[in-house]
Amino acid sequence: MTRIPNSPKTKRIVAGAAALGVVASVTALTAPSASATVTSIAIAPAFSLGTHTYGTTCSYTVTVAVDDNSQTVYFFEEGQGPSGFAEAKPSNGVAKATWTPSSTKITYIYAIQPNATAQIRQPVDVGTGINLGSACVAI
């Protein structure tokens, strides 16, 4: 079979391939970039005594791992408004904040970055705290 460079069939194939290339290029340019995501969250309890893990007058370090160091991490207690209890700029894929539970009714701590497709939460068991300095009694 001999190719005829200026035949109508050849022109349609070339035009179709060019159009497909343009569509692929436009799609690549307009595709949304990957959103920032908090990938894990941990709360380091201080030395606690009592029936609960965390107490209302005691402070704890909340540590999150992220996949985007350029986006601030916002920390929230369950039911908290848009201000949250802290915000932190990550470094080397980690952001940290200090949390002092505001209520015994809190059951989750959340961490999120702007434009994230998902948020991550950590369940917490908060009791009334008695801060003894080096330890916390959470009853």
N, C-alpha and C positions, 0 to 999 in steps of 0.2 A: 504494500500500500504506500503510495506516495503522498507526502504532505503538500498541501497547497497553502502557502502562507497567507494568502489573501482571501481564502474561501470563507463563506458565511459561517460555516461550522467552526473553523479555527478562530474567527473573530469572536464568536459567542463564548467559546471556552476561555480565551484570553480575557475578555470582558468580565466573565463570571469569576475568574480567579482574582482579578484586580479588585472587583467589588468585595469579595470575601476578605481580601487583605485589608481593605479600608475599614470594613466592619470590625474585624479583629483588632485593628489599631485603635479605633474609636472606643471599643469596649475596654481595651486595656487602659486607655487614658481616663475614662470616666468611671472605672470600677472604684468603689470606695476602698480606702486604705484600711488595713487591719486596725480594729479598735483596741484601745488600751484595756487590759484586763488584769484584775487581781486574781492570782491563781491559787493562793492559799492564805489562811488567816489562823493565827495562834494567839492565845492569851496566856502570858506567863503569870501564874498565881504567885503571890508572895506566900510566905509560910502561913497557912490558914488552919485554924482550929474551928470545930463546930460542925453543924450539919450541912452547910452550904459551901460551895467552892469559892465564892466571891462575896464580899461584904460592902455595904453602902458607904462606909467612911474610909475605905482602904483603896489604894491605887494599884493598878496593874499595867504591865506593858503589853500593848497589842502590836503584834508584828505581822506584816503582810508581805507576800512575795508578789511581784508584778512583772509583766513582760514589756513595760514601757516606762523608762525612767523620766521621760519628758512630761508626763501627766501627773498632777497632784492627786494624792489619794485622800478621800474624804471618809471619815469614820462616823458611824451613827449608832445610837442605841435604838432598839425597836421602838417605833412610834415617835421618834424625834423628828422635828421639823427640818427644814433645809439647811440649817446651820451645822448640825451634827455636834459632836463633842471635840473633834480635832480634825486637822488636815496636815498632811506632811508630804514633802517632795521626796520621792524615792532616790536612793543611791545604791548602785550595784544591784538593782532588782529587789530592794527591800525598803519598806517604809515602816516607821514606828511611831506610836502615839501612846500617851499615858491616859488611862481610863479610870475614872472613879465612878462607880455605878450611882446613878441618881435615884434609883427606886428598886424595890424588891420585886416589882412587877415585870422587869425586863427579862425576856427569855432569849433574845438574840442580839448580837453585835454584827453590824454590817460594815463592809468596806467596798468602795467603788471608785473608779476613775471616770472622768468625763468621757462621754460617747461610748462607754462600754456597752456591749450587748447583754451582759449579765452582771449581776452583783453576787458577792459571796457572803455567806453569813456563818456565824459560829454560835452554837447554842451555849447559853450561860445559865448558871444556877445561882441567883443572887439572894442573899439573906441580909438581915440587919447586921451591919458590921460594927465591931468595936476595934478601933485601930490601936494596937499596943506598941506601935513603932516598928519593931522588927517582926511582928506577927500580927495576924488579923483573926479575930474571933468572929465567925459569920454564923449567926443563929437564925 
